[in-house]
Amino acid sequence: MRGPHTVALAAAAAGIALYAIMDAVMKAVSIEIGAYNTLVWRLGVAVLLTGAVYACTRPTLPSRSTMRVHFGRSILVAVMAIAFFWGIVRVPLAEAIALSFIAPLIALGLAALFLKESINAQSVWGSLLGLAGVAVVVAGRIGGTHSEDTVLGMAAVLFSAVVYAMNLVVARHQAQLAKPLEIAFFQNMFVLGLLALAAPWWLAVPAAQHWPGIGAAALLAITSLLLLSWAYARAEAQILLPVEYTAFIWASLMGWWMFGEKVTLATIAGTVLIVAGCVLAARKKGGHGAAPEAEAALT
């Protein structure tokens, strides 16, 4: 594969790696001050950074229709992000990422429901494989040592995947309407504004030792967002699909290194089934299948 596709693959691979590192940093800080506070303050830093760079480009205000897309997707992102980061505090990173891979298959069903796209046998079998993979991951966790908090964490990650799938329906459309920096600024700003509605009840100012982690997470998220938005504007989802699944490798490494998390055989087996289901379902689309466009492009 040559030319723009090669560069897009490299950008997507780098974006995935940076996002996995960001996940680990967010988990570490969230354990200390909670997922809500970590996410809100990270978004605040991100808005300042992206806003400063965006202002230097002397942009024109997006059209009303584009702004509606930015805001509409931000609602989904706000819900998805808080559920995901709340969940990864309670679930090993590798398991959380494995469960999130079910999102593209859910997106296929949503596309059929709302966009009236046809679903053939490959999509059905792919979805069944993916669901079997989720069942294996969940069964492996519930069958071993677990707590009620862990089960709730897995439920939160799965709920996040459902919302993520809804987001995938509009993700490609947004990438065609706006440049990466515009997406980064408005999405961070709108998500921050939505989450800030709960500030009177939940928001607290982090201690000094937590700010380096928050700042690092913001920089990682922005860089990943720009790389992935750039890549998805230049290559079809099916082409970038294999790169997306390297997130599991990075999540496994970061979980082991930072939190001493072990990857179980059930998690690996379930991940293989989910990835196989996604690849099988995407092949029938001829380049238009939903891929798990990394959450960095969303949060």
SULJONOR-V384713 format. One line per field, one symbol per residue. phi: phi as a letter, one per 20 degrees, with the letter a starting at -180 (. if undefined). psi: psi as a letter, one per 20 degrees, with the letter a starting at -180 (. if undefined). A space follows every 10 residues. Layout:
phi=???
psi=???
//
This chain:
phi=.cmgffffff ffffffffff ffgfffffff fecnffffff ffffffffff ffffffelfe fgfffffffg ffffffffff fffffffffd cggffffgff ffggffffff fffedmffce ffffffffff ffffffffff fffdfbcfff ffffffffff fffgfffffd fffffeecfg ffffffffff fgfffffegg ddfceffgfe fgffffffff ffffgfffff ffecbfgffe ggfgffgfff fffffffecm eeeeffffff fgffffffff ffffemodff dfggfgfdc
psi=prbhhghggg ggggggghhh ggggghgghh hgjqhggggg hghgghgggh ggghhhilqq pqrhghhhgg gghhgggggg ghgghhgihi qqgggggghh iighhhhghh hhghikqqpa hggghgghgg hhgghggghh ghibprrhhg ghghhgghgh hghhghhhhi ghghhihqqg hgggghgggg gggghihjgh hhpqpqrhii hggggghggg ggggggghgg giiiqqhhhi ghhhiihggg hgghggghjk pqprhhgggh gggggggggg hhhiikijqp qmoqihih.
//
